[in-house]
Amino acid sequence: MRIAMIGTGYVGLVSGACFADFGHQVCCVDKDAAKIDGLNEGRMPIWEPGLEALVKANEDRGRLTFTTDLAAGVEGAEAVFIAVGTPTRRGDGHADLTFVFDAVRELAKVIAPGSVVVTKSTVPVGTGDRIEEILREEGVADVSVASNPEFLREGAAIADFKHPDRIVVGAEDQRAQDVLREIYRPLFLNRAPILFTARRTAELTKYAANAFLAVKISFINEIADLCEAVDADVQDVARGIGLDNRIGAKFLHAGPGYGGSCFPKDTLALLKTADNVGIDQRIVRTTVEVNDHRKATMVDRVEGPLGSLSGKRVGVLGLAFKPNTDDMREAPSIPLINSLIERGASVTAFDPVAGEQAEKIFKDVAFAPDAYAAAANADALVIVTEWDEFRALDLEKIAGSMRGKILVDLRNVYDREEAEEAGLTYFGVGRGRIGPAPKSSSLA
């Protein structure tokens, strides 16, 4: 089957490459000539494990092409996926659909009758209805519009695409269902369930899924704070509740709060959708507030052991919002580092992949070539992103190179005993009491 993918960002490029790997003929279209030139020369615009090799393999087989020419890209395509950005709109928190609707208007000039337009971008409820209206306004008839939200985790996107928990398709007619069923047919060998719903239901499903995961993260972070007050261990609490099949173990890792391109944006968009129809989403609203507060107060966990940050040097390990990506969007490292600098500290940071992106954000940060250089002469060292290479550091070497001996482990990578044996003073998240004991431990 011939597929066109409009947009070569994270979702569009990964999806296009994976569809090509299924055996489909895929053309990815993007207005950014530099990005397309780079892709045609083998340069990836994003960092995702395995993506470069996947793109090259399917280019070599003639199944994957890249162009800036929309008409050429969609020629003969039975399905045209829209995978452009939907950033948070300034002022009201709603998803900005400018790129989506612009793509639809341009697509209307070249799309063939009988095609299926599929929104892969994360879009609010009712976007598919508006796309249909735009196509009609532009004089386009006999084109189906469907929703096919993505559920990809950055850092594991290819595996997620090829071995999905589920495939959700929102379609209002049989033709759209048939085309998308054929596109995803290779996955039926893996017995991946495909759920056909109404289009608005599919659009809401993506937001509901991300909001629920955000709730789990904020929940365990609040439990971590309680653990510190009552001298309990949040990791054991998480294991204890995660073994319950009704709850599950995923997204129960205490830390500095969620970030990235999805959870912050999608929770705000869901709230705006609810506000527009007069429905109060109190749990999601509180989740957003809890997460914002958590990221803003992580600096206190560094300043507390030092007494003051003025004149102190702090090493930061990990800048991307999660491991195995260079994505800095809404990364917890950003408010932390900005607050460290505002309170008078100097910061030396290292990230295995995201350094180039981080340099565009931070102007007063020194970037180290590795973790040990970031720790050298530091009064405190903070682990912000749990990259694998940070899991087996020589802690004695780290301690020996530091001016102070404070390790603030915001991802609970290390055990306190291990760190203290190496000569460090350890502060994790939710790993027992970090402040004074409560006045009374009575349960009565």
N, C-alpha and C positions, 0 to 999 in steps of 0.2 A: 504494500500500500504506500502511496506517496503522501508525505506529511510535510507541511510547512510550519516552522516554529518562529513566531515573531518575538524577538528579544533573545539576546545571548548572555543574559545575566546568569545568576546562580541556577534558578529554576529552568530557564530555557535551554541553557547549554547542557546541563546534566540530563534533562529529559530528552532533548534532541539526540544526544549521543547514545543514550540507552535505547531509544526507539530504533535508531540505526542498527544497534547491536542485535536487536530482535530480527533484523532482516528487512525493515522498512527503508524506503528511500526518503531521506530527510534533508530538507534545505532550511538552514537557520538564517533568518533575516534580521539585520540590525542597522539602524541609521548611522551608528558610530563607525566611520570608515577605518579609523585606527584600530578599533577592536577587531573588525573583520579582517583587516590586513594581518594583524597579529595571529589570528586563528588560522588563516591560510598559510602562515609561515610557521605554525606549530607552537605559538605562544598563547598560554592560557590567561584569560583576564582575571581568573580567580584561582585560589589554591584549594584543591580538593583531591584527596588521595585517590590515585588510579585514573583520574579524569584525563590527563594528558595522553596516557597510553591508549585509553578507550577512544578518544577522538582520533588519534593518529591511525589506529587500526581500521576504523570505519571510513576514514578518508581514503586510506590506501585501497580499500575494497570498493570504493566508489559509491558508498551508501550515504555519505555525509558530506554536505557542501555548505559553504557560507557565502552570503552575498549582501550587498546593500540595496539591491534592486528588488523591490517588493513584487512587482509584476512577474519577474522571472522566478522569484522564490515560490510564489503560490501557483504558478502555472501547472495545471494538471493535478493539484493537490486535492485529495478527497476530504482531508481534515486540515484546518488551519488553527493552530494553537496560539493563543495570546498569552505571552509570559513576560510582560513588561512590569516595571516597578509600580507599586501602589504605596508610596510612602505616607506617613502621617501628615495630614494637612495642617499647616500652621494655624493656630487660633482656635480650632474646635475639636481637634483630635480625630476627625474622620479620615478615612482612607482617601488619598488624593487619586482620583481616577482619570486625571488628565491624559496620562500616557495610554491608558486603555482605550478611551474614547477617540483619541487622535488616531490610534492604530486602526480602530474600526472604520473611521471615516476614510482613511486612505485605502483600507482593504476593500471598501465598498466599490471603489473605482475599478478593481481588477479581479474580484472574486467571481468564480464561475457558478452558475446555477447548479443546485444539487450538492453543493459543498456543505460541510459542517464547521461552524466556528465554535471553538472550544476555549473557554476561559480557564487557563492554568494558573494565572495570577490569583492571589488571595483578594477577593472582592466582596463588598458588603451584599447583604440580601437585596435582591431586586436589580442587581447590575445586569444580569442576563436579559431582563425585561427591557432595560434601557438600551442595550445593544441591539435588540430586535427593533426597537423604535428608530434608532439611528439608521439601521440598514434600510428600513422602510422609507425614512426621510430622504435617503440617498437614492431611492428608486430601485433597491435590490429586492428581488423576490425569490422564493424557492431556495432559501438558505436556512438551515437549522442552526440553532444556538444551544450549546450545552455547557455545563459546568463540570470540571474535572479537577477538583482541588488536589494540591500536592501535599504529601506528608513526609517530606525529606528532612533528615537531620544533617546539618552541615558536619562534615567529617566522616559521615557514613552514608552519603547520599546515593551512591551507586548501588550499594547493597540494599538500601531501603527501596530503591526503585525496582530492583530485580527480584526482591523477596519481600514484597509488601505485606503488612498485616491485612490490608484491605484496599480495594480500589473503589472510590466513590464516583458515581456518574449521575449528574442531574440532567435529565433530558425530558423534553415535552412531546417528543414524537418518536416513532419507531425507527425512522431512518438514522437519527442521531445515535440511538441505542445500538443499532446494528453496526454502524461504523466504529464506534468506540469498543464494542465487544470484539470486533475483528482486530483492531489495533492492539488490544491487550490479550488476545488469544494465546500468544506464546507463554504468558504467565499462568495460564490454566494448568500447565504441566506441574507447576509448583503448588497447585490447588489454592492459589490466592483468591479469596472471596471477592466478587465484584458485586457491589450494591448499587442498584438502580433506584433513584429517587426522583422526586420533583426537583426542578432546577433550584428553586429557592431553598429547599431543604439541604441540597448539597452545598450551597454557598454558606449556609449557617453552620453546617457540620464542621467545616474547617475552623471557624472561629471558636465554636464550642469546644473542640478538641484542644486547641492551644490554650484557651482560658482555663480548662480543667487542669492541664499540666502546670500552668502557672500557679494555680491554687495549691497544688501539691508542693511546689517548691517553697512558696511563702509559708505554708503550714509547717513544714519541717524546720524552716528557719526560725519560726516563733517557738517551736518545741525546743530547738537548740538553745534559745535564750533562757527558757525555763530550766533546761538541764544545767546550765551554768549557775543558776540560782539555787538549785536543790542538790547539786553535786551528783548528777547523773550523766550518762554518756549517750549522746544523741545517735551515735552510730549503732549502738546496741538497740536503742529504741526503734530506730529505722528498720533494723533487721527484724525485730520482734513484730512490728506491724506489717512489714513488707512480705513476710511469709504467709500472711493471710491473703488467700487468692482473691478476695473481694477488694483488696487494696493494691497489692503488687509492689514490688521493690523499686521500680523505676521512678526517677524524679524525686527520690527521698534522700537527697544528699545535701546536707546543710552547707551553706557557703555565703558568699557576699551578695547574693541576689541574682535574678535572671537578667539576661541581656540578649543581644543578637537582633536579627532582622525580623523576627516573628513575634515572640511573646509580647514585648512592649507595644509594638504597633497594633497587633491584633486584639489585645485586651482593650486598648483605647477605642479601636474601631467598633468592637462589640458593644461597648458602653454607649457610644454615640448612636449606634443603631437602636439600642434599647431606649435611649432618651428620646429619639425621634418618634417613637410610638408610645411613649408614656409608661414604659416598664422599667422599674428600678432593679438593676442587677447589683444587689448589695454585696454579695460575696465577691464578685469580680472587682467591683469598685474598691473594696477593702484590700483585696489582693494587690492592686496597683499601688495603693497608698503604702501598704506594708513594704512592698519591694522598693519603692522610691526612697522611703525612710531608711531601709537597710543599706542601700548603696551609699546614701549620704552620710551614714554614721560609721562606715568601716574605718574611716580615718581615726576614729576614737580608739579603735582596737590597737592601732599602732602608737598613737600618742600616749595612751595610758601607761604602758610599761616604761616609756622614756621620760615621762613627766612633762616634757615640752618638746616640740618639734623644732623649735627655733635653733638654727645652726646645726641641726642633726643631718646625717646622711642616711638615706633609706634606699636599699636595693629592692627592686620589684621584679619578680619572676613571673612572666606570663602577662600578655597584654590583650590578646584576642579574647572574645567573650567566652570561648570554649576551646578545647584542644582540637587539633587537626583542621584548622581553618585560619585564614588571615583576616577574618571578618572582625572589624572593630566597632560595628554598629551597636550602640547602647552597651558597650562593654563595661563591666564593673570597674575595670582599671581606670577608666576616664575620670569619674568623680573622685576616686581615691587619690590618684596622682595630682589632680588639680587642687584638692584639699590639702594634701601634703605640702605642696608648693606654697599655697596661700598661708599656711601656718609656719612657714619659714624653713622648711626642709629642702635639701637638695636631693634629687632623685636620679638614680642610675638604674636603667631597666634593660631587660633582655626578654625576647620572645623568639622561639625558633623560626617562625614564619612571618609574623605580623609586624616585624620591625619597620618595613618600608611603609606600610599603611599607618603605623603609629607616628612615624616622623611627620606625617602630614597634619597630625592632630596636636602633638606636643612640641612646643617651641623651646621649653626650658628644661628638657630632660636629656641627660646623657645616655646614649645607647651603648650597651656593652656587647662584646662579641660572644659571650657565653655566660652561664650562670655564675661561675666562679668570679669572673670579672665584675659582675653586678654586685656580688657580696663583698668584694675587697674594700676594706676600710669603712664599711657601713656600720652604723649604730644599730640598725635593725634590718632584717631581711623579710620580705613579705611574699608569700606564694599566693598569686591571684588566679592563675590558670593552671590546671593540673595536667600539663603536658607529660607524656611518659618519661621523657628524659629528666624530669625533675623528681622522679620517684626513687631514684637510686643515686642521689648525690653523695659525695664523700662529705658527711657532715662534720667530721673532725677537721678536714681541710677548710671547709666553710668557716667553722668557728675560729680556726687559727688565723684566718685572713681578715676577720671582722674587727672593727674597733670596739663595738658593743657585741653582745652575745644574744640578741633578741631575735627569735624566729617566730613570726606571726604567720601561721599556716591557715589561710582562709579556706582551704580545700581539704583539710584533714588528711594530707598525704602521708604524714609521719606520725608515729606514736611518741607520746611525751617521753617515755623512758629512753627510747632510742636517741632522741634529740638531746636529752639531758646528759646521757652518757658521753655524748660527743662534746659536751661543754657548752651547750646552748640552753637558754631559758626559753621554754616552749609555750606558745599560746595558740591553741586550736580554736575550733568553733563547736560549742556544745559538748566539749570533752571534759565535763566536770567543772567544779567551781573555779571561777577566775576572780571573783570579788570576795568580800567578807562573808562569813557564814551568817545565815539568817539568825535573828535573835532567838527564835524558838523553832525547834524541829518537830514539835508536837503535832500529831495528826488529829488530836481531839478537837 
